[in-house]
Amino acid sequence: MHRLPWPLPALLAWAAAWLAYLGLQGRVAPVAALIAACAVGTAASVLGTGWWRRGLIAAGFPLSLALSGAASVPAWAWLVPLALLLLVYPLNAWRDAPLFPTPHDALLGLARAVALPAGARVLDAGCGLGDGLLALRRAYPQARLAGVEWSRPLRLLCALRCPWAEVRRGDLWRADWSGCTMVYLFQRPESMARALAKAQAEMAPGTWLVSLAFEVPGATPHARLPPDGGHAVWIYRMGAAPVAGRPAAAL
């Protein structure tokens, strides 16, 4: 749905929520119909691009239902959309990047820059719906892939999408990176210094931290994959002494 021109994704999501609501009328309690329809809209919102579009997709049905006056539900039932949003996007995940999908071909050049042995453990820290794991699998089909995600619904959907990966629920900042040959993330610019500090503290010399789009301020990367119509990929090697002023190798 994220490939469709805007506002078609929102219109389709709102229509699906309304169909669910109207289809359940007379079959279940009004509150149950509201919950089911809001769940449809919230589930569809994870495929939106950008926070404001996701919010519009999720909020469109309950807002239109409230304005129509067609719902006969108690006042507390209008907290359902908020509860569903908090379930999918937990508050403590907003400090990171809960759903920035990795583009399909973003990591195709990574294997040329960093050769990993078969069976190397590669972690997607903050795996969301699994787009990063899918991109990593294309780069390293022989690696042991794992993902960590705080949101329970996103972790479940990621595990269903990527059954060949070990996907668990957890805080990427509390997860143990010590057994990883490579950690990949697509976070916020302000998170990168913290990510490198964690990698340097926990990962063995010669292992790798890979960031899509955002570099670590003041640190010299081992290599940088130039953007091919998308984002650059920044590659940092643990245990490598930074050389001030040395440009990163562009591959």
BALOBA-1460 file (C-alpha; in Angstrom, 3 decimals):
// residues 251
<rec num="1" residu="m" x="0.000" y="0.000" z="0.000"/>
<rec num="2" residu="h" x="2.927" y="2.386" z="0.614"/>
<rec num="3" residu="r" x="3.611" y="2.348" z="-3.145"/>
<rec num="4" residu="l" x="0.163" y="3.715" z="-4.002"/>
<rec num="5" residu="p" x="-0.194" y="7.454" z="-4.694"/>
<rec num="6" residu="w" x="-1.479" y="9.507" z="-1.781"/>
<rec num="7" residu="p" x="-4.299" y="9.763" z="-0.640"/>
<rec num="8" residu="l" x="-5.370" y="6.398" z="-2.128"/>
<rec num="9" residu="p" x="-3.857" y="4.389" z="0.791"/>
<rec num="10" residu="a" x="-5.860" y="6.425" z="3.299"/>
<rec num="11" residu="l" x="-9.071" y="6.110" z="1.291"/>
<rec num="12" residu="l" x="-8.659" y="2.340" z="0.999"/>
<rec num="13" residu="a" x="-7.938" y="1.986" z="4.715"/>
<rec num="14" residu="w" x="-10.936" y="4.114" z="5.694"/>
<rec num="15" residu="a" x="-13.187" y="2.171" z="3.329"/>
<rec num="16" residu="a" x="-11.975" y="-1.140" z="4.769"/>
<rec num="17" residu="a" x="-12.634" y="0.070" z="8.318"/>
<rec num="18" residu="w" x="-16.139" y="1.256" z="7.411"/>
<rec num="19" residu="l" x="-16.909" y="-2.050" z="5.667"/>
<rec num="20" residu="a" x="-15.774" y="-3.928" z="8.779"/>
<rec num="21" residu="y" x="-17.898" y="-1.714" z="11.012"/>
<rec num="22" residu="l" x="-21.043" y="-1.915" z="8.865"/>
<rec num="23" residu="g" x="-20.600" y="-5.627" z="8.276"/>
<rec num="24" residu="l" x="-20.545" y="-6.292" z="12.010"/>
<rec num="25" residu="q" x="-23.628" y="-4.202" z="12.777"/>
<rec num="26" residu="g" x="-26.339" y="-6.361" z="14.308"/>
<rec num="27" residu="r" x="-23.944" y="-9.294" z="14.710"/>
<rec num="28" residu="v" x="-21.800" y="-8.116" z="17.594"/>
<rec num="29" residu="a" x="-22.062" y="-5.423" z="20.254"/>
<rec num="30" residu="p" x="-21.474" y="-1.840" z="18.983"/>
<rec num="31" residu="v" x="-18.281" y="-1.544" z="21.042"/>
<rec num="32" residu="a" x="-16.924" y="-4.758" z="19.506"/>
<rec num="33" residu="a" x="-17.703" y="-3.434" z="16.013"/>
<rec num="34" residu="l" x="-15.871" y="-0.185" z="16.846"/>
<rec num="35" residu="i" x="-12.837" y="-2.074" z="18.145"/>
<rec num="36" residu="a" x="-12.674" y="-4.297" z="15.068"/>
<rec num="37" residu="a" x="-12.980" y="-1.389" z="12.642"/>
<rec num="38" residu="c" x="-10.363" y="0.687" z="14.504"/>
<rec num="39" residu="a" x="-8.054" y="-2.321" z="14.466"/>
<rec num="40" residu="v" x="-8.337" y="-2.446" z="10.672"/>
<rec num="41" residu="g" x="-7.375" y="1.214" z="10.369"/>
<rec num="42" residu="t" x="-4.517" y="0.938" z="12.838"/>
<rec num="43" residu="a" x="-3.128" y="-2.162" z="11.133"/>
<rec num="44" residu="a" x="-3.255" y="-0.386" z="7.772"/>
<rec num="45" residu="s" x="-1.449" y="2.649" z="9.225"/>
<rec num="46" residu="v" x="1.846" y="0.766" z="9.607"/>
<rec num="47" residu="l" x="2.120" y="0.694" z="5.807"/>
<rec num="48" residu="g" x="1.844" y="4.467" z="5.502"/>
<rec num="49" residu="t" x="4.900" y="6.578" z="4.710"/>
<rec num="50" residu="g" x="5.615" y="9.315" z="7.235"/>
<rec num="51" residu="w" x="4.150" y="9.937" z="10.650"/>
<rec num="52" residu="w" x="1.385" y="12.309" z="9.622"/>
<rec num="53" residu="r" x="0.114" y="9.911" z="6.959"/>
<rec num="54" residu="r" x="0.107" y="7.007" z="9.409"/>
<rec num="55" residu="g" x="-1.822" y="9.160" z="11.864"/>
<rec num="56" residu="l" x="-4.382" y="10.120" z="9.225"/>
<rec num="57" residu="i" x="-4.870" y="6.504" z="8.181"/>
<rec num="58" residu="a" x="-5.389" y="5.347" z="11.756"/>
<rec num="59" residu="a" x="-7.555" y="8.283" z="12.858"/>
<rec num="60" residu="g" x="-9.725" y="8.609" z="9.760"/>
<rec num="61" residu="f" x="-12.353" y="6.019" z="10.657"/>
<rec num="62" residu="p" x="-12.971" y="6.938" z="14.316"/>
<rec num="63" residu="l" x="-13.084" y="10.649" z="13.449"/>
<rec num="64" residu="s" x="-15.542" y="10.129" z="10.604"/>
<rec num="65" residu="l" x="-17.659" y="7.840" z="12.775"/>
<rec num="66" residu="a" x="-17.758" y="10.405" z="15.576"/>
<rec num="67" residu="l" x="-18.708" y="13.204" z="13.183"/>
<rec num="68" residu="s" x="-21.427" y="11.091" z="11.571"/>
<rec num="69" residu="g" x="-23.135" y="10.439" z="14.900"/>
<rec num="70" residu="a" x="-23.891" y="6.893" z="13.767"/>
<rec num="71" residu="a" x="-22.237" y="5.178" z="16.717"/>
<rec num="72" residu="s" x="-24.146" y="4.378" z="19.895"/>
<rec num="73" residu="v" x="-21.255" y="3.489" z="22.175"/>
<rec num="74" residu="p" x="-20.293" y="4.639" z="25.669"/>
<rec num="75" residu="a" x="-17.881" y="7.548" z="25.982"/>
<rec num="76" residu="w" x="-15.004" y="5.353" z="27.158"/>
<rec num="77" residu="a" x="-15.131" y="3.403" z="23.882"/>
<rec num="78" residu="w" x="-13.564" y="6.383" z="22.076"/>
<rec num="79" residu="l" x="-10.344" y="5.609" z="23.945"/>
<rec num="80" residu="v" x="-10.057" y="2.435" z="21.860"/>
<rec num="81" residu="p" x="-8.306" y="4.113" z="18.879"/>
<rec num="82" residu="l" x="-5.752" y="5.698" z="21.217"/>
<rec num="83" residu="a" x="-5.143" y="2.377" z="22.984"/>
<rec num="84" residu="l" x="-4.581" y="0.619" z="19.667"/>
<rec num="85" residu="l" x="-2.115" y="3.282" z="18.536"/>
<rec num="86" residu="l" x="-0.177" y="2.972" z="21.805"/>
<rec num="87" residu="l" x="-0.107" y="-0.810" z="21.365"/>
<rec num="88" residu="v" x="1.415" y="-0.570" z="17.890"/>
<rec num="89" residu="y" x="3.576" y="2.498" z="18.628"/>
<rec num="90" residu="p" x="4.580" y="2.283" z="22.338"/>
<rec num="91" residu="l" x="5.579" y="5.591" z="23.912"/>
<rec num="92" residu="n" x="9.147" y="4.550" z="24.660"/>
<rec num="93" residu="a" x="9.633" y="3.538" z="21.011"/>
<rec num="94" residu="w" x="9.014" y="7.108" z="19.814"/>
<rec num="95" residu="r" x="12.473" y="8.119" z="20.967"/>
<rec num="96" residu="d" x="13.863" y="5.733" z="18.345"/>
<rec num="97" residu="a" x="12.434" y="5.102" z="14.886"/>
<rec num="98" residu="p" x="9.566" y="2.642" z="15.292"/>
<rec num="99" residu="l" x="8.727" y="2.305" z="11.630"/>
<rec num="100" residu="f" x="11.199" y="3.597" z="9.072"/>
<rec num="101" residu="p" x="11.131" y="0.752" z="6.504"/>
<rec num="102" residu="t" x="14.408" y="-0.144" z="4.817"/>
<rec num="103" residu="p" x="14.032" y="0.245" z="1.033"/>
<rec num="104" residu="h" x="14.073" y="-3.008" z="-0.944"/>
<rec num="105" residu="d" x="17.508" y="-2.583" z="-2.568"/>
<rec num="106" residu="a" x="19.174" y="-0.350" z="0.026"/>
<rec num="107" residu="l" x="21.757" y="-2.930" z="1.162"/>
<rec num="108" residu="l" x="22.609" y="-4.690" z="-2.096"/>
<rec num="109" residu="g" x="26.172" y="-3.330" z="-2.101"/>
<rec num="110" residu="l" x="26.862" y="-4.186" z="1.532"/>
<rec num="111" residu="a" x="28.307" y="-7.651" z="0.874"/>
<rec num="112" residu="r" x="30.921" y="-6.143" z="-1.458"/>
<rec num="113" residu="a" x="32.055" y="-3.771" z="1.284"/>
<rec num="114" residu="v" x="31.954" y="-6.286" z="4.157"/>
<rec num="115" residu="a" x="32.403" y="-10.004" z="3.511"/>
<rec num="116" residu="l" x="30.870" y="-12.110" z="6.279"/>
<rec num="117" residu="p" x="31.473" y="-15.825" z="6.839"/>
<rec num="118" residu="a" x="28.602" y="-18.267" z="6.488"/>
<rec num="119" residu="g" x="26.637" y="-18.468" z="9.716"/>
<rec num="120" residu="a" x="27.614" y="-14.988" z="10.917"/>
<rec num="121" residu="r" x="25.039" y="-13.529" z="13.276"/>
<rec num="122" residu="v" x="23.506" y="-10.301" z="11.951"/>
<rec num="123" residu="l" x="21.067" y="-8.293" z="14.086"/>
<rec num="124" residu="d" x="18.519" y="-5.765" z="12.861"/>
<rec num="125" residu="a" x="18.149" y="-3.496" z="15.894"/>
<rec num="126" residu="g" x="14.608" y="-2.143" z="15.685"/>
<rec num="127" residu="c" x="13.342" y="-4.450" z="12.949"/>
<rec num="128" residu="g" x="9.768" y="-3.094" z="12.669"/>
<rec num="129" residu="l" x="7.859" y="-5.030" z="10.006"/>
<rec num="130" residu="g" x="10.984" y="-6.816" z="8.763"/>
<rec num="131" residu="d" x="12.018" y="-4.740" z="5.736"/>
<rec num="132" residu="g" x="15.569" y="-4.487" z="7.071"/>
<rec num="133" residu="l" x="15.757" y="-8.248" z="7.613"/>
<rec num="134" residu="l" x="14.554" y="-8.850" z="4.064"/>
<rec num="135" residu="a" x="17.238" y="-6.497" z="2.721"/>
<rec num="136" residu="l" x="19.903" y="-8.149" z="4.882"/>
<rec num="137" residu="r" x="18.883" y="-11.576" z="3.648"/>
<rec num="138" residu="r" x="19.393" y="-10.444" z="0.062"/>
<rec num="139" residu="a" x="22.882" y="-9.228" z="0.984"/>
<rec num="140" residu="y" x="23.837" y="-12.185" z="3.223"/>
<rec num="141" residu="p" x="21.737" y="-15.274" z="2.399"/>
<rec num="142" residu="q" x="24.031" y="-17.522" z="4.494"/>
<rec num="143" residu="a" x="23.946" y="-15.364" z="7.638"/>
<rec num="144" residu="r" x="21.991" y="-16.115" z="10.812"/>
<rec num="145" residu="l" x="19.594" y="-13.204" z="10.921"/>
<rec num="146" residu="a" x="17.910" y="-11.870" z="14.046"/>
<rec num="147" residu="g" x="15.720" y="-8.913" z="14.861"/>
<rec num="148" residu="v" x="14.604" y="-7.106" z="17.998"/>
<rec num="149" residu="e" x="11.465" y="-4.957" z="18.131"/>
<rec num="150" residu="w" x="9.688" y="-3.325" z="21.072"/>
<rec num="151" residu="s" x="6.139" y="-3.220" z="19.656"/>
<rec num="152" residu="r" x="4.357" y="-6.545" z="20.172"/>
<rec num="153" residu="p" x="2.155" y="-6.307" z="17.037"/>
<rec num="154" residu="l" x="5.097" y="-5.284" z="14.859"/>
<rec num="155" residu="r" x="7.245" y="-8.097" z="16.287"/>
<rec num="156" residu="l" x="4.505" y="-10.612" z="15.513"/>
<rec num="157" residu="l" x="4.034" y="-9.338" z="11.965"/>
<rec num="158" residu="c" x="7.792" y="-9.301" z="11.422"/>
<rec num="159" residu="a" x="8.101" y="-12.900" z="12.634"/>
<rec num="160" residu="l" x="5.336" y="-13.953" z="10.240"/>
<rec num="161" residu="r" x="7.040" y="-12.116" z="7.366"/>
<rec num="162" residu="c" x="10.506" y="-13.434" z="8.184"/>
<rec num="163" residu="p" x="10.079" y="-16.991" z="9.528"/>
<rec num="164" residu="w" x="13.737" y="-17.744" z="8.736"/>
<rec num="165" residu="a" x="14.919" y="-15.073" z="11.217"/>
<rec num="166" residu="e" x="14.967" y="-15.078" z="15.015"/>
<rec num="167" residu="v" x="12.654" y="-12.195" z="15.885"/>
<rec num="168" residu="r" x="12.035" y="-11.326" z="19.505"/>
<rec num="169" residu="r" x="10.444" y="-8.504" z="21.447"/>
<rec num="170" residu="g" x="12.808" y="-6.247" z="23.340"/>
<rec num="171" residu="d" x="14.441" y="-2.860" z="23.695"/>
<rec num="172" residu="l" x="17.239" y="-2.500" z="21.164"/>
<rec num="173" residu="w" x="19.241" y="-0.468" z="23.697"/>
<rec num="174" residu="r" x="19.051" y="-3.265" z="26.296"/>
<rec num="175" residu="a" x="19.575" y="-6.120" z="23.847"/>
<rec num="176" residu="d" x="22.952" y="-7.873" z="23.995"/>
<rec num="177" residu="w" x="25.015" y="-7.120" z="20.890"/>
<rec num="178" residu="s" x="28.070" y="-9.049" z="22.064"/>
<rec num="179" residu="g" x="27.447" y="-12.151" z="19.950"/>
<rec num="180" residu="c" x="26.800" y="-10.270" z="16.708"/>
<rec num="181" residu="t" x="29.148" y="-10.077" z="13.755"/>
<rec num="182" residu="m" x="27.104" y="-7.156" z="12.411"/>
<rec num="183" residu="v" x="24.406" y="-4.895" z="13.825"/>
<rec num="184" residu="y" x="22.244" y="-2.994" z="11.356"/>
<rec num="185" residu="l" x="19.954" y="-0.098" z="12.211"/>
<rec num="186" residu="f" x="17.881" y="2.610" z="10.578"/>
<rec num="187" residu="q" x="17.341" y="5.044" z="13.425"/>
<rec num="188" residu="r" x="17.337" y="8.780" z="14.057"/>
<rec num="189" residu="p" x="20.415" y="11.004" z="13.587"/>
<rec num="190" residu="e" x="20.493" y="11.802" z="17.306"/>
<rec num="191" residu="s" x="20.626" y="8.077" z="18.167"/>
<rec num="192" residu="m" x="23.812" y="7.326" z="16.251"/>
<rec num="193" residu="a" x="26.390" y="8.374" z="18.847"/>
<rec num="194" residu="r" x="24.624" y="6.194" z="21.395"/>
<rec num="195" residu="a" x="24.543" y="3.264" z="18.954"/>
<rec num="196" residu="l" x="28.273" y="3.470" z="18.282"/>
<rec num="197" residu="a" x="29.052" y="3.706" z="21.999"/>
<rec num="198" residu="k" x="26.966" y="0.588" z="22.656"/>
<rec num="199" residu="a" x="28.612" y="-1.277" z="19.783"/>
<rec num="200" residu="q" x="32.114" y="-0.340" z="20.978"/>
<rec num="201" residu="a" x="31.275" y="-1.444" z="24.522"/>
<rec num="202" residu="e" x="29.687" y="-4.798" z="23.614"/>
<rec num="203" residu="m" x="30.889" y="-5.997" z="20.222"/>
<rec num="204" residu="a" x="34.190" y="-7.750" z="19.533"/>
<rec num="205" residu="p" x="36.999" y="-6.102" z="17.535"/>
<rec num="206" residu="g" x="36.555" y="-6.637" z="13.818"/>
<rec num="207" residu="t" x="32.750" y="-6.690" z="13.952"/>
<rec num="208" residu="w" x="30.538" y="-4.185" z="12.185"/>
<rec num="209" residu="l" x="27.942" y="-1.513" z="12.851"/>
<rec num="210" residu="v" x="25.934" y="-0.516" z="9.776"/>
<rec num="211" residu="s" x="23.615" y="2.483" z="9.609"/>
<rec num="212" residu="l" x="21.287" y="3.421" z="6.806"/>
<rec num="213" residu="a" x="21.062" y="7.155" z="6.055"/>
<rec num="214" residu="f" x="22.672" y="8.512" z="9.235"/>
<rec num="215" residu="e" x="26.354" y="8.725" z="10.158"/>
<rec num="216" residu="v" x="27.890" y="8.982" z="13.610"/>
<rec num="217" residu="p" x="28.923" y="12.624" z="14.210"/>
<rec num="218" residu="g" x="32.667" y="12.979" z="14.621"/>
<rec num="219" residu="a" x="33.463" y="9.318" z="13.868"/>
<rec num="220" residu="t" x="35.307" y="8.086" z="10.792"/>
<rec num="221" residu="p" x="33.518" y="5.200" z="9.060"/>
<rec num="222" residu="h" x="35.302" y="2.255" z="7.499"/>
<rec num="223" residu="a" x="33.315" y="2.786" z="4.305"/>
<rec num="224" residu="r" x="30.314" y="4.573" z="2.899"/>
<rec num="225" residu="l" x="28.066" y="3.175" z="0.208"/>
<rec num="226" residu="p" x="26.823" y="6.118" z="-1.859"/>
<rec num="227" residu="p" x="23.078" y="6.456" z="-2.272"/>
<rec num="228" residu="d" x="21.598" y="4.916" z="-5.396"/>
<rec num="229" residu="g" x="18.439" y="6.951" z="-5.561"/>
<rec num="230" residu="g" x="17.943" y="6.518" z="-1.812"/>
<rec num="231" residu="h" x="20.060" y="6.683" z="1.347"/>
<rec num="232" residu="a" x="23.784" y="6.246" z="1.898"/>
<rec num="233" residu="v" x="24.971" y="3.303" z="4.011"/>
<rec num="234" residu="w" x="27.547" y="4.053" z="6.726"/>
<rec num="235" residu="i" x="29.808" y="1.213" z="7.868"/>
<rec num="236" residu="y" x="31.836" y="1.256" z="11.110"/>
<rec num="237" residu="r" x="34.336" y="-1.392" z="12.183"/>
<rec num="238" residu="m" x="34.746" y="-2.100" z="15.871"/>
<rec num="239" residu="g" x="38.284" y="-1.867" z="17.196"/>
<rec num="240" residu="a" x="39.474" y="0.205" z="14.257"/>
<rec num="241" residu="a" x="41.287" y="3.330" z="15.369"/>
<rec num="242" residu="p" x="39.649" y="6.385" z="13.806"/>
<rec num="243" residu="v" x="41.882" y="8.541" z="11.680"/>
<rec num="244" residu="a" x="40.947" y="12.201" z="11.975"/>
<rec num="245" residu="g" x="40.227" y="13.796" z="8.666"/>
<rec num="246" residu="r" x="40.521" y="10.591" z="6.626"/>
<rec num="247" residu="p" x="37.600" y="10.321" z="4.223"/>
<rec num="248" residu="a" x="35.531" y="7.148" z="4.241"/>
<rec num="249" residu="a" x="36.099" y="4.790" z="1.357"/>
<rec num="250" residu="a" x="33.248" y="5.106" z="-1.120"/>
<rec num="251" residu="l" x="32.305" y="1.770" z="-2.651"/>
